[in-house]
Amino acid sequence: MPGPSLPSCNVPYRYIYIGLGLVLIAAVAFGLALGGSGDPVTLPGPIEAISPQPGDLVPVQAGIEVDMEIGYSADIYVDGWLVQDTTFVEGTGVYRWAPSPNNPTINEWTPGEHTIRVVYDTVNGLPDPGEFEWTFRVG
C-alpha cells in the first residue's frame, strides 16, 4: 500500500535560484552600505596606527591611541588643547588618553565632531618633525 503522496510544487527551480540570487545581492549591498568607505588611512611614516579612525563614530567612553615608531615622541592636541596627561608606554611607543573628571581641560567627550592633532619628532639623532590631524565623531 503506497503512502500518501506529497503535493507537487509548480514553481520551477529557476525561480528559486533567481530568488536566492536576489537575496545574496541584497545582502552584499547591505554589507557594503554599512561597512564604511573602505578607504585605507594613509599615515605618515612615524605613526604606525591610530584609534579611533578618521570619520569613526565612537561612544562617549572612547579614548585616543597613537602608536608611534620607537625613537619618536609626540604631543597630542584634542580640539586645540594640548593633553599633558597621556599614558606613554616607552617600549611600544603607544600614547593613550581619554577624558576624565580629573582633567583640567577636557572632562568628557561632548557629542559631535572632535579633531586630534599629533605633532611628532625624533627623540635622538637627526630631526624628523611632522604632524598628522584627523577627526572623528562622538555619539
Backbone as numpy.savetxt, mean C-alpha at the origin, in Angstrom:
# Nx Ny Nz CAx CAy CAz Cx Cy Cz
-37.37 -54.37 -13.46 -38.22 -53.21 -13.46 -37.31 -51.98 -13.46
-37.38 -51.22 -14.49 -36.53 -50.04 -14.56 -37.00 -48.97 -13.58
-36.00 -48.21 -13.08 -36.31 -47.14 -12.13 -36.92 -45.95 -12.85
-37.33 -44.98 -12.04 -37.94 -43.79 -12.66 -36.90 -43.04 -13.49
-37.34 -42.51 -14.56 -36.41 -41.78 -15.43 -36.35 -40.32 -14.99
-35.18 -39.73 -15.18 -34.99 -38.32 -14.82 -35.56 -37.46 -15.94
-36.08 -36.31 -15.57 -36.59 -35.43 -16.63 -35.43 -34.95 -17.49
-35.67 -34.85 -18.76 -34.60 -34.42 -19.66 -34.50 -32.90 -19.63
-33.29 -32.43 -19.78 -33.02 -31.00 -19.79 -32.88 -30.58 -21.24
-33.64 -29.62 -21.65 -33.63 -29.20 -23.04 -32.67 -28.04 -23.31
-31.81 -27.69 -22.32 -30.85 -26.61 -22.51 -29.60 -27.20 -23.13
-29.25 -26.74 -24.32 -28.04 -27.26 -24.95 -26.80 -26.91 -24.11
-25.82 -27.77 -24.17 -24.63 -27.59 -23.35 -23.89 -26.30 -23.71
-24.07 -25.82 -24.94 -23.38 -24.58 -25.34 -23.84 -23.40 -24.50
-25.10 -23.33 -24.16 -25.61 -22.25 -23.32 -25.00 -22.30 -21.92
-24.80 -23.48 -21.44 -24.17 -23.63 -20.12 -22.74 -23.11 -20.17
-22.00 -23.47 -21.21 -20.61 -23.00 -21.34 -20.55 -21.48 -21.54
-21.48 -20.95 -22.32 -21.52 -19.49 -22.51 -21.80 -18.79 -21.18
-22.74 -19.33 -20.43 -23.05 -18.75 -19.12 -21.86 -18.79 -18.17
-21.17 -19.92 -18.12 -19.98 -20.03 -17.27 -18.88 -19.08 -17.72
-18.74 -18.92 -19.03 -17.74 -17.99 -19.56 -18.05 -16.55 -19.17
-19.32 -16.17 -19.22 -19.72 -14.81 -18.83 -19.48 -14.58 -17.34
-19.74 -15.57 -16.53 -19.48 -15.45 -15.10 -17.98 -15.27 -14.85
-17.16 -16.02 -15.57 -15.71 -15.90 -15.43 -15.23 -14.51 -15.84
-15.73 -14.00 -16.94 -15.34 -12.66 -17.41 -15.77 -11.60 -16.39
-16.97 -11.73 -15.85 -17.44 -10.78 -14.85 -16.57 -10.83 -13.59
-16.16 -12.02 -13.17 -15.31 -12.14 -11.98 -13.95 -11.51 -12.20
-13.36 -11.69 -13.38 -12.06 -11.08 -13.68 -12.19 -9.57 -13.73
-13.22 -9.06 -14.37 -13.43 -7.61 -14.45 -13.64 -7.02 -13.06
-14.39 -7.69 -12.23 -14.63 -7.22 -10.86 -13.32 -7.21 -10.07
-12.50 -8.22 -10.23 -11.21 -8.28 -9.54 -10.27 -7.17 -9.98
-10.25 -6.88 -11.27 -9.40 -5.81 -11.77 -9.89 -4.44 -11.29
-11.19 -4.27 -11.21 -11.74 -2.99 -10.76 -11.41 -2.72 -9.30
-11.42 -3.74 -8.49 -11.14 -3.55 -7.06 -9.67 -3.70 -6.72
-8.86 -4.15 -7.64 -7.46 -4.42 -7.37 -6.56 -3.21 -7.40
-7.04 -2.03 -7.69 -6.20 -0.85 -7.75 -5.63 -0.64 -9.13
-4.72 0.32 -9.21 -4.19 0.70 -10.52 -3.21 -0.33 -11.05
-2.51 -1.02 -10.16 -1.55 -2.01 -10.59 -0.23 -1.42 -11.05
-0.14 -0.08 -11.06 1.11 0.56 -11.45 2.12 0.41 -10.32
3.30 -0.12 -10.60 4.30 -0.25 -9.56 4.87 1.11 -9.18
5.22 1.25 -7.92 5.80 2.49 -7.41 7.29 2.46 -7.69
7.80 3.51 -8.31 9.23 3.62 -8.57 9.85 4.42 -7.44
10.65 3.76 -6.63 11.30 4.40 -5.49 12.72 4.78 -5.86
13.23 5.88 -5.30 14.63 6.20 -5.52 15.52 5.13 -4.90
16.70 4.92 -5.47 17.61 3.85 -5.07 17.76 3.58 -3.58
18.02 4.60 -2.74 18.23 4.32 -1.31 16.98 3.89 -0.55
15.80 4.16 -1.09 14.56 3.75 -0.42 14.15 2.40 -0.99
14.14 1.40 -0.13 13.82 0.04 -0.59 12.34 -0.27 -0.55
11.61 0.30 0.42 10.17 0.04 0.53 9.53 1.13 1.37
8.23 1.35 1.14 7.45 2.28 1.94 6.10 1.67 2.24
5.52 2.13 3.33 4.18 1.71 3.70 3.54 2.84 4.49
2.32 3.21 4.16 1.44 2.72 3.12 1.92 3.17 1.74
1.42 2.51 0.73 1.77 2.81 -0.65 1.06 4.09 -1.09
1.60 4.77 -2.11 0.92 5.96 -2.63 -0.51 5.64 -3.06
-1.43 6.49 -2.61 -2.83 6.34 -2.97 -3.60 5.35 -2.12
-2.94 4.64 -1.20 -3.64 3.67 -0.35 -4.67 4.34 0.54
-5.70 3.61 0.89 -6.68 4.01 1.88 -6.41 3.17 3.11
-6.07 3.82 4.24 -5.66 3.10 5.45 -6.56 3.49 6.62
-6.63 2.64 7.65 -7.40 2.98 8.85 -6.64 3.99 9.71
-7.34 4.58 10.67 -6.72 5.61 11.51 -5.61 5.05 12.40
-5.53 3.74 12.57 -4.47 3.13 13.39 -3.18 2.94 12.62
-3.16 3.25 11.33 -2.01 2.96 10.47 -0.78 3.75 10.89
0.36 3.16 10.64 1.64 3.81 10.86 2.39 3.93 9.55
3.50 4.62 9.60 4.35 4.81 8.43 5.59 3.96 8.60
6.05 3.36 7.51 7.29 2.59 7.52 8.10 2.94 6.27
9.38 3.27 6.49 10.29 3.58 5.40 11.52 2.70 5.57
11.80 1.88 4.58 12.95 0.97 4.62 14.04 1.56 3.75
15.14 1.99 4.39 16.27 2.60 3.68 17.39 1.58 3.53
18.23 1.79 2.51 19.45 0.98 2.39 20.32 1.26 3.60
21.10 0.28 4.01 22.04 0.46 5.10 23.04 1.55 4.68
23.36 2.44 5.61 24.30 3.52 5.32 23.63 4.83 5.00
22.30 4.87 5.02 21.56 6.10 4.77 20.77 6.48 6.01
20.61 7.78 6.22 19.74 8.27 7.28 18.61 9.06 6.62
17.53 9.22 7.33 16.37 9.90 6.75 15.68 10.77 7.78
15.14 11.88 7.31 14.20 12.69 8.08 12.84 12.50 7.43
11.84 12.28 8.26 10.49 12.02 7.74 9.57 13.17 8.15
8.89 13.71 7.16 7.95 14.81 7.37 6.55 14.30 7.08
5.63 14.59 7.98 4.23 14.22 7.81 3.43 15.51 7.72
2.82 15.73 6.59 2.04 16.95 6.35 2.85 18.20 6.68
4.13 18.18 6.35 4.99 19.33 6.56 5.68 19.38 7.92
5.30 18.50 8.85 5.90 18.47 10.19 6.99 17.42 10.24
8.17 17.81 10.73 9.24 16.84 10.95 8.88 15.99 12.15
8.83 14.67 11.97 8.55 13.79 13.11 9.89 13.37 13.71
10.02 13.61 15.00 11.29 13.37 15.68 11.25 12.14 16.56
10.11 11.51 16.64 10.00 10.33 17.52 9.85 9.04 16.72
10.57 8.96 15.59 10.53 7.73 14.80 11.31 6.64 15.52
10.92 5.42 15.29 11.67 4.27 15.76 12.56 3.83 14.60
13.86 3.70 14.88 14.81 3.33 13.83 15.53 2.06 14.23
15.53 1.07 13.35 16.25 -0.18 13.57 17.50 -0.11 12.70
18.65 0.12 13.33 19.89 0.36 12.60 20.30 -0.83 11.74
20.11 -2.02 12.23 20.54 -3.21 11.49 19.77 -3.45 10.20
18.56 -2.93 10.12 17.75 -3.13 8.92 17.51 -1.84 8.13
17.73 -0.69 8.74 17.50 0.58 8.07 16.03 0.96 7.99
15.20 0.42 8.89 13.76 0.66 8.84 13.37 1.74 9.85
12.65 2.75 9.35 12.07 3.80 10.19 10.58 3.51 10.33
10.07 3.63 11.55 8.63 3.45 11.80 8.11 4.61 12.63
6.88 5.01 12.32 6.24 6.08 13.08 4.73 5.96 12.95
4.05 6.31 14.02 2.58 6.38 14.01 2.17 7.50 14.97
1.06 8.17 14.68 0.59 9.20 15.60 0.28 8.59 16.97
0.49 9.38 18.01 0.19 8.90 19.36 -0.27 10.08 20.20
-0.99 9.81 21.28 -1.45 10.90 22.15 -0.29 11.69 22.76
0.90 11.09 22.85 2.05 11.78 23.44 2.81 12.64 22.44
2.48 12.54 21.15 3.19 13.29 20.14 2.78 14.76 20.22
3.75 15.68 20.28 3.39 17.10 20.41 2.79 17.71 19.15
2.99 17.12 17.98 2.48 17.72 16.75 1.29 16.98 16.15
1.36 15.65 16.07 0.29 14.88 15.43 -0.16 13.78 16.39
-1.32 13.97 16.98 -1.84 13.02 17.96 -2.60 11.87 17.32
-3.23 12.14 16.19 -4.00 11.11 15.50 -4.16 11.51 14.04
-4.44 10.49 13.21 -4.70 10.78 11.81 -6.08 11.39 11.69
-6.20 12.43 10.89 -7.51 12.96 10.56 -7.95 12.32 9.25
-9.23 12.13 9.03 -9.67 11.56 7.76 -9.26 12.47 6.60
-8.86 11.85 5.53 -8.47 12.60 4.35 -7.08 12.25 3.88
-6.52 13.12 3.03 -5.23 12.86 2.40 -4.08 13.39 3.27
-3.00 12.62 3.32 -1.80 13.01 4.08 -0.58 12.84 3.18
0.38 13.75 3.34 1.58 13.75 2.52 2.79 13.40 3.38
3.58 12.46 2.89 4.80 12.04 3.57 5.97 12.44 2.68
6.98 13.04 3.28 8.21 13.39 2.55 9.39 12.83 3.31
10.24 12.10 2.60 11.44 11.51 3.17 12.64 12.22 2.56
13.45 12.83 3.41 14.67 13.49 2.97 15.83 12.64 3.48
16.69 12.18 2.57 17.73 11.22 2.96 19.11 11.66 2.50
20.11 11.07 3.11 21.51 11.27 2.72 22.33 10.13 3.31
23.54 9.97 2.83 24.41 8.93 3.36 24.91 9.33 4.74
25.23 8.33 5.53 25.77 8.57 6.87 27.26 8.84 6.78
27.97 8.07 5.98 29.42 8.21 5.79 29.74 8.24 4.31
30.94 8.72 3.98 31.40 8.69 2.60 30.86 9.87 1.81
30.78 9.69 0.51 30.32 10.76 -0.36 28.84 11.04 -0.14
28.46 12.31 -0.17 27.03 12.63 -0.01 26.20 12.10 -1.18
25.01 11.69 -0.88 24.06 11.23 -1.88 22.66 11.67 -1.44
22.43 13.00 -1.37 21.14 13.48 -0.85 20.02 13.27 -1.85
18.82 13.23 -1.32 17.63 13.13 -2.16 16.38 13.18 -1.31
15.27 13.14 -1.96 14.00 13.11 -1.24 12.95 12.41 -2.08
11.91 11.96 -1.39 10.80 11.27 -2.04 9.53 11.66 -1.29
8.46 11.90 -2.03 7.21 12.34 -1.42 6.06 11.55 -2.02
5.09 11.21 -1.19 3.88 10.53 -1.67 2.72 10.86 -0.75
1.53 10.54 -1.20 0.32 10.76 -0.41 -0.47 9.47 -0.27
-1.22 9.41 0.79 -2.18 8.32 1.02 -3.39 8.92 1.72
-4.42 8.12 1.87 -5.65 8.60 2.48 -5.98 7.81 3.73
-6.52 8.50 4.71 -7.00 7.86 5.93 -8.52 7.93 5.90
-9.15 6.79 6.13 -10.62 6.77 6.07 -11.24 6.09 7.24
